[in-house]
Amino acid sequence: MDELKNNQHVILLHGMGRTWRSMWWMSRALKQAGYIVHNTSYPSTRHTIQHLADRYVRPVVRRLADARRIHFVTHSLGGILIRQYLQTNTLPAGSRIVMLAPPNHGSEITDHLIGWKPYQWLNGPAGQQLGTHDDSVPNQLEPIGYDTGIIAGDTSTNPLFSTWIPGHDDGKVSVNSARLAEMKDFLIVHAGHTLIMNNPEVIRQTVHFLNNGNFQHKGS
């Protein structure tokens, strides 16, 4: 381990309805790799995406003003929060982002359930902003200018949801929705949406991307 990666920090952002505990194994691996890790929690079901990025992402980054690099590892909604944050903010040069199962073009699940009161209650204002229509928040965000690696899952344990999602999916987000035009690298793993962040291969590939700026693909 080199001198704590020369003052390189990693901020973890969990997904909808989760807490920092869902990213514990990822946090542990990143600490072992030498990074200074900030495993944060935010009230994902209480506010809009814009509010969450401003009130819960911005303060963590501000506290790291002296950091050499500030990387992000996100799950699901967390990926949309960092994209929202970077619409009006910057990170130190050389910072990298790994997104796990992000609904970068929205989720068909939201399209089907947005009018259902229990869905609205469980997922709050941010959950209403994740549709696939052109004016949804994910589809309105401009490209981000940092090396970004995206890992998508293709294993679903929810056959009903999967009937609503075109192509391969992880039970909540399609493989195609996870992609971004500006991404540096992309990887598909055999994992479902809910626990993708605990998958050993996902953890290994996340560390590799933060270290090297790319994933390890078979045969490469």
C-alpha positions in Angstrom: 0.0 0.0 0.0 1.5 3.4 -1.0 1.1 6.3 1.5 -2.7 6.2 1.4 -2.6 6.5 -2.4 -1.0 10.0 -2.1 -4.0 11.6 -0.5 -6.6 10.1 -2.8 -10.1 9.9 -1.4 -13.2 7.8 -2.4 -16.7 8.9 -1.6 -19.3 6.1 -1.7 -23.0 6.9 -2.5 -25.5 4.1 -1.9 -28.8 3.6 -3.8 -32.4 4.3 -3.2 -33.7 3.3 0.2 -30.3 2.1 1.4 -27.7 3.3 3.9 -23.9 3.3 4.2 -24.2 -0.3 5.4 -25.0 -1.5 1.9 -21.5 -0.3 0.8 -19.6 -1.7 3.7 -17.8 -4.5 1.8 -16.8 -2.0 -0.9 -15.6 0.4 1.7 -13.5 -2.3 3.3 -11.8 -3.3 0.0 -11.0 0.3 -1.0 -9.5 1.0 2.4 -7.3 -2.1 2.0 -6.3 -0.8 -1.4 -5.0 2.4 0.3 -7.8 4.9 -0.4 -9.2 7.2 2.2 -12.9 6.2 2.2 -16.0 8.3 3.0 -19.0 5.9 3.2 -21.8 8.4 3.4 -25.5 8.1 4.0 -28.2 10.4 2.6 -32.0 10.4 3.0 -32.7 9.1 -0.5 -36.5 8.9 -0.2 -37.1 12.3 1.3 -35.9 14.8 -1.3 -35.4 15.5 -5.0 -32.3 14.5 -6.8 -31.2 18.2 -7.0 -31.7 18.7 -3.3 -29.8 15.5 -2.4 -26.8 16.5 -4.6 -26.6 20.0 -3.2 -27.2 19.2 0.5 -25.5 15.8 0.9 -22.9 15.4 -1.9 -21.5 19.0 -2.0 -20.6 19.2 1.7 -18.6 16.0 1.6 -16.6 17.2 -1.3 -16.1 20.6 0.3 -14.5 19.0 3.4 -11.9 17.5 1.1 -10.5 20.7 -0.4 -6.9 19.6 0.1 -7.4 16.1 -1.5 -5.2 15.3 -4.5 -8.0 13.3 -6.1 -11.7 12.7 -5.1 -13.1 9.5 -6.7 -16.7 8.3 -6.4 -18.2 4.8 -6.3 -21.9 4.9 -6.6 -24.8 2.4 -6.7 -28.0 3.0 -8.6 -29.4 6.5 -7.6 -26.0 7.4 -6.3 -24.8 7.6 -9.9 -27.5 10.1 -10.8 -26.5 12.2 -7.8 -22.9 12.5 -8.8 -23.9 13.4 -12.4 -26.3 16.1 -11.0 -23.5 17.4 -8.7 -21.1 17.7 -11.6 -23.5 19.8 -13.6 -22.3 22.9 -11.6 -19.3 21.6 -9.7 -15.9 20.1 -10.3 -13.5 17.5 -8.9 -9.7 17.6 -8.8 -8.0 16.6 -12.0 -7.5 12.8 -12.4 -10.5 12.0 -10.3 -12.4 8.9 -11.4 -16.0 7.6 -11.0 -17.3 4.0 -10.9 -21.1 3.6 -11.3 -22.8 0.3 -10.4 -26.2 -0.3 -12.0 -27.0 3.4 -12.6 -30.3 4.2 -14.3 -28.5 6.7 -16.5 -31.5 6.8 -18.9 -34.2 6.2 -16.3 -36.0 3.0 -15.4 -39.0 1.4 -16.9 -40.0 0.4 -13.4 -40.6 4.0 -12.6 -42.6 4.4 -15.8 -45.0 1.6 -14.7 -45.3 2.4 -11.0 -45.0 6.2 -10.8 -48.8 6.7 -10.4 -49.0 4.0 -7.7 -49.3 5.5 -4.2 -47.1 2.9 -2.4 -44.3 3.5 -4.9 -44.5 7.2 -4.3 -44.4 6.7 -0.6 -41.5 4.2 -0.6 -39.3 6.1 -3.1 -40.2 9.7 -2.4 -39.5 12.7 -4.7 -36.3 11.3 -6.2 -38.1 8.1 -7.2 -40.6 10.2 -9.3 -37.7 11.7 -11.3 -36.2 8.5 -12.7 -38.5 7.7 -15.6 -37.3 7.1 -19.1 -39.0 10.0 -20.7 -36.9 12.8 -22.3 -37.5 15.3 -19.6 -36.7 13.0 -16.7 -33.7 14.1 -14.6 -31.3 11.4 -15.9 -32.1 12.3 -19.5 -31.6 16.0 -18.9 -28.1 15.9 -17.5 -25.1 17.0 -19.5 -22.1 14.8 -20.0 -19.6 14.7 -17.2 -15.9 15.3 -17.9 -14.2 12.6 -15.7 -13.1 9.1 -16.4 -16.1 7.0 -15.7 -16.4 3.2 -15.5 -19.8 1.6 -15.5 -20.7 -1.9 -14.3 -24.1 -3.3 -15.2 -25.7 -6.5 -14.0 -27.6 -8.9 -16.2 -29.2 -11.2 -13.6 -32.8 -10.6 -12.4 -34.6 -12.2 -9.6 -37.8 -10.3 -10.4 -39.5 -11.8 -13.5 -42.4 -9.3 -13.3 -40.1 -6.2 -13.4 -38.0 -7.8 -16.1 -41.0 -8.1 -18.4 -41.3 -4.3 -18.3 -37.6 -3.8 -19.2 -36.3 -4.3 -22.8 -33.2 -6.3 -23.3 -31.0 -7.7 -20.5 -31.5 -6.2 -17.1 -30.7 -6.6 -13.4 -34.3 -6.7 -12.2 -34.6 -2.9 -12.0 -32.3 -1.3 -14.6 -31.6 -2.4 -18.1 -28.0 -2.9 -19.3 -28.6 -0.2 -22.0 -29.9 2.3 -19.5 -26.7 2.0 -17.5 -24.5 3.2 -20.4 -23.3 6.8 -20.9 -21.9 8.1 -24.2 -19.0 9.7 -22.3 -18.0 6.6 -20.3 -14.4 5.4 -20.4 -15.2 1.7 -19.9 -18.2 -0.6 -19.5 -18.5 -4.0 -17.9 -21.4 -6.5 -17.6 -21.4 -8.9 -14.7 -23.8 -11.7 -13.7 -25.3 -9.9 -10.7 -28.6 -8.5 -9.7 -29.4 -4.9 -8.9 -29.9 -5.1 -5.1 -26.6 -6.7 -4.1 -24.3 -5.8 -7.1 -22.0 -3.8 -4.9 -21.2 -6.9 -2.8 -20.2 -9.0 -5.7 -16.5 -10.0 -5.4 -15.8 -9.4 -9.1 -17.5 -6.0 -9.0 -15.4 -5.0 -6.0 -12.2 -6.2 -7.7 -13.0 -4.4 -10.9 -14.0 -1.2 -9.1 -10.6 -1.1 -7.3 -8.9 -1.8 -10.7 -10.7 1.1 -12.4 -9.8 3.5 -9.7 -6.2 2.4 -9.8 -5.8 2.2 -13.6 -8.7 4.0 -15.4 -10.1 0.8 -17.0 -11.6 -2.6 -16.2 -9.9 -5.9 -16.7 -11.7 -7.6 -19.6 -11.3 -11.3 -20.4 -8.6 -11.8 -23.0 -7.1 -8.4 -22.4 
